[in-house]
Amino acid sequence: MVPFNIQIDHGDDKITLTIIPKKDYYIIVYFGSILGAIRKMGLDWILLQQDEIDPGMLEYFDHRLNSEAAQVSLGIHEINLIAGEIENHLVNQ
């Protein structure tokens, strides 16, 4: 599968994330760095631990290194928004 971009609401802004599909999970990239990864388990989406992610050549996101980037965390709300956008993308392929 090919990486694709999604947009989600974050506070008063919309942020763009790049989704990199892997074998059985999706890496979430923001400003060229990994925010995390999620996997579908039954009907639920779960956040993976760092040791479960193959980062390839990417670093993990640190908002302190990029003043233009919003501080983004992957809580349940964000995971649900991202999962919904991934599912919409897969349906519309």
C-alpha positions, 0 to 999 in steps of 0.5 A: 500500500502507498502512504497517504495524507489525512486531515484531522481537527486538533483544537482550533486547527486542522492538521495534516498527517501522513499515514504509512501502511505496514503489514498489519498496522499504520504509522502516523507521521507528522512533520516528517516524524513518527507520532505513533502507530495504530492497529485494528484489533476486531472493531477497535483500534489500538495504539502500538508501543514504540518497540512494536513499530519499525520506524525505518529511516524516520525519527520519533516526533518531538514538538520541541524540535519544530516550532511550527508544529503543534503539540500533538498527542495520540489520545483516544479522541485522536486515534478515533479520528485517525482510524475513521480517516484510514477506514474512509481512505480504504473504502474509497480506494 
